Structure formats: C-alpha cells, structure tokens
Amino acid sequence: MAVPKKRTSKSKRDSRKAVWKRKAAVHAQKAISLGKSILSGKNDGFVYPMAEESTEDGEE
C-alpha cells in the first residue's frame, strides 16, 4: 500500500483544501446561474428536450 514518506505541512494542506473548495464554489455558482437562466428562458448554451405532445402520423 502506498504510504506518504513525510508529513505534509499545514500550509500546504490548507492551500490544497482552499483550491478544492474554490473549485467547488465556482462549479456551484455556474450551476445556479445555469438553473436561473433555464427558468427565465434566457439560456443559449444549454440544450435540453422540451416537453412536447407526441404526434404520430397515424393518430390524426
């Protein structure tokens, strides 16, 4: 099993944790922004299927 050879310093640990949390915050902000744009109808960069009535040739 892989074992670290030396103890990681607190500053390096905190720095890595801060980067991880910053990435998570950025992704969360993008998700909120995308959700708001979808709800307002102003979305351009996200394509999703709209709920439409199914029409087939033989029904009408």
N, C-alpha and C positions, 0 to 999 in steps of 0.2 A: 504494500500500500504506500502511496506517496505521502511523505511527511515533510513539512517545511523545515528547512535547515536552521533558520534563525527566526527570532521573534520579530514580527512586524511592528514598527513604531506606531505610536498613537496618531501622529500627524499623518502618516501615510494611510493608516486605516480610516481616519476621519475624512481625508481627501477622497479616497475611493468611495466612501459612503455618500459624500456630498455629490460626487459625479453621478452616482446611481440614482440618487433622489432627484437631481436636476433633470436627468433624462426622463424619469417617471413623470415629473411635473410638466415637462414640455409635451409629452405624449398625452397626458390628461387634458391639457389646455387645447391641444389640437382636436381631441375627441369631442370636447364640449363645443368648440367652435363649429365643427362639422355638424353636430347634432342641432345646434341652433340654426345653422344655415339650411339644413334639410327641413326643419319645422317651419321656417319662414318662407321657404320656397326660392331662396336666392342661391341655391347650390349650382355650381358649374362643373366642378371637378370630381363629383361623385355620382356614379350612375347606379341606380337600383331599380328593380322591377316595380312598376306601378300596379296597384290592384285594379284590374280592369275586368269587365264582364267577358266571359268566354263566349266567343261567337264561332260557330262551326257552319260549314256550308249546308248541311242537311237539315238544320233546325228550322230555318225560316222559310 
